[in-house]
Amino acid sequence: MKMILNEVLESLKRRKWFSALIAIQVTVLFLTSALLFLTYTHIEGKSDRLQPLKELNFYQLSDDLASDSKFQAFLKRPNSLQIIKKFYKNLEHRFGKRFVYLFNQHIDVKIGDDPKWDKFLYGYEHGAPIEQLKKHPYNPLKAVQINEQGFTRFSIPLSNGHPFSAQDFHYRQGEAVPVLLGAEYQPFYQVGDEIKTKYLRKDFKLVVRGFIQPDTFVFNANNPELYLDRYIVMPALQFSNSPKNEADERFQKIHYMQLINGMIFTNEKPYVVRRDLEQVKKASGFTDMQLIGANSDSLDFVFSVIRVNVELLQIMSSALFVVCILSISILMVTKFQDNFRNMSIHLSSGATLNQLFSYFLAEILFIVGLPGLVITLWYKQVIDVSFGMYTLMNLMLFSLTVLISALPLYWQFSKIEISSLLKRSE
């Protein structure tokens, strides 16, 4: 064993720059494979979460009160709040789990001037002027409101805390509203912290129920992929109490007008969905509603992106693997030719071809194994995501790299005739 190790070290020293280049390539291969593994794990997780929705179409509900004059005229009707509350209740009763409400309405919070909050501001990613957003006492933070069916449908995973319960979607006067915070909020809040806020200009007290896992996303008709890392997730509240004053009544009207513009996820025929909606409209006395769809463009887009990403990963990893294999093979064959005379001396001294081949094979194992071990230990210390699967992938990558790299060398050794080799050495 010691003799083999000495031969490997001596061989590496003779072509140290070439060997170093190969070692760097192998390191890049294993490092890239780690990044590809992480990306693939993320994509697979996304695909698994969306798989129950793959065969579904979704229909967007949209009220016909688009113009401000029609909208204001409806709000001024004495019984408008009762009508839209009844309409929402009938939507949930008729469509059940098929009816999903998800809307990104910002909420206003006092955050001060600390720049750490900038990335949470509503409009930050779109280049909104930060100073203008922070000009007022309350500042707009990104938030989404989601109903119980939506929370269940999207299976929002938590890294800490507890999910919403059915009671959390019904507002109780004087109690704090539970919220879930995106992953990037975790350094600044803890479970149980309270936040004073304004939602649609109404004062609320929020309490942090938990934190959402990084890279979790949801979607609606306007956002094919809405990542929640910087969002506050609120339950879409239902109000059983009557408004206390005119301002509270206007708040509830605007809130419920948003709630009724949800989505319907179903694999049923369009005429069935339209029939059910017509029954809801008739029973509620609210006819200013239309159904847009069936529309599965957002779902198709997400699954298309997943397929493209997987294909790109396969191409990148295959190309890098081939380049690495070729480089190691060329190095070994070149060394084989350079060491031809030394090999004959070893044979004259009593060595066998199998022993000589084992020297070359040990060098391949060293060149591939050392970077692979270093990257695996780095992955364990720094990332440590699905480490068992990652280790298995690395072992397979290591075995394939060594096996394929050694084949050209084995073929060279199989052509050697010992007698002619010994004659050439004399």
FENVENBEL-V380812 format. One record per helix or strand of 3 or more residues. SS is the DSSP state (A for helix, B for strand). FROM is the first residue (numbers start at 1). TO is the last residue. Records with the same first field share a line. If there is no record, write none. Layout:
SS->FROM-TO  FROM-TO
//
This chain:
A->2-14  16-53  68-75  80-98  115-120  124-126  130-133  148-154  166-169  183-185  246-259  270-284  297-338  340-348  353-382  387-414  418-425
B->57-63  107-109  139-141  143-146  158-161  177-181  194-199  202-212  232-235  263-266  289-295
//
